[in-house]
Amino acid sequence: MPEPLDVLHKAIHENDAGAVRAALRDHPDLKSTIDAALPHGPFGQTAMLAAVHKRNLEIVDLLLGAGADINVGSHWWAGSFTVLDDADEAILPALLDRGAAMTPHAAARLGLIDRLRTMIASDPSVVHKRGGDGQLPLHFASTIEIADLLLRHGAEIDAIDVDHESTAAQWMLGTVVGDDPSSTRHHVARFLVARGCRTDILMASALGNAERVRTHLADDPASIRTSVSERWFPKRDPRAGGTIYTWTLGANKTAHLVARKFGHDDIFAMLMAASSPEVRLPVACELGDEALVRSLLNATPHLADALTDEEWRRVVDAAQDGNVNAVRLMLDAGWPVDARGRHGATALHWAGFHGNTAMTREILKHRPPLEARSVEHDGTPLDWAVYGSRYGWNPKASDHAGTVEALLDAGARAPSDTEHATDAVRAVIRRYNRGG
């Protein structure tokens, strides 16, 4: 029988107020754990935080009626998130009416400069107060005016958060609404750059700052190879989640790809001109520029042999990102099909996990090692495909049954453990084991 908190979590996740009401009625002992971390909630999320994330005030009121404290934050080692960290302006007044306490982080995020100014006047130390992920109010600043207010009252411009060990400017490089490149806090980041914050070539490329890009290249020509990876942004604390660039810019992205993402074609051209052929080749593959790939290979037929191990793993990164064209171009250009990337996995592991049949078939053309085992999450590509059929990242766009069938047809050993497989994948494996 499911634990009461599991029942409550499921009801909130499904946004079902009736089920929440029933869970609270049928499990009166929930009142003693109503502010605990949900068993499977992200970042130590509480039931109240989950309800606010769903923007469901009916569920919020049910939880309050059961004794929940609206101001209990998440149980997260790096810093506690509050209900106002996830509230938009539409739901904000209702939460305040129900007793939610305004924080300097929420005021900075929501653009409430008068509220923030009052807080600072009452307690100047709030500019140094840690919030969710260990961020400071400056990390949340949504306007230049708020960033300026915080700096004038002593905020440290290059202070880093706890979980991602990143500065406010680094946090500001991502999109605010979906994947819309015009929806950013880049204007605030540019203000921080003008005020002297620390920069890197990825930040300069994202912001379209040609002068800074030139400076980074002049100071360190090797920075042209910088990517969103632990090699370039090592973690200080092993518990940390890694640089926020993984989320704001994208894992494994280079300055070239960042400039292209945000429409800075002049910066992209500058970076490509400053790049050696072995740096340009993976970029061309990742962008699907077949003409440039052909041109580079015609000039240097075995160019892939000159790549570093870090560049070889880009084929695995491309597979992890679901970039079929990049994987095809890289393998055709001479990338090793057994290159290893994140978790010590090959490109075929990631194709299997994503249930990407087209990518799987492209990789199989190059005779990959079918029984290669990943270092972490120990398993073969077929094991990853079976697991991904249940727990993959994008089930609507995946075809795990087709991927498993392609792997089996290529000679992969059928797994004995299909506990995590979907019914469709189990059917393929059973059919294969029967010889038909």
Secondary structure by P-SEA (a helix, b strand, c coil): cccaaaaaaaaaaaccaaaaaaaaaaccccccccccccccccccccaaaaaaaaccaaaaaaaaaaccccccccccccbbbcccccccccaaaaaaaacccccaaaaaaacaaaaaaaaaaacccccccccccccccccccccaaaaaaaaaacccccccccccccccccccccccccccccccaaaaaaaaaaacccccaaaaaaaccaaaaaaaaaacccccccccccccccccccccccccccccccccccaaaaaaaacaaaaaaaaaaaccaaaaaaaaaaacaaaaaaaaaaacccccccccccccaaaaaaaaaccaaaaaaaaaacccccccccccccaaaaaaaaccaaaaaaaaaacccccbbbccccccaaaaaaaaaccccccccccaaaaaaaaaaaccccccccccccaaaaaaaaaaaacc
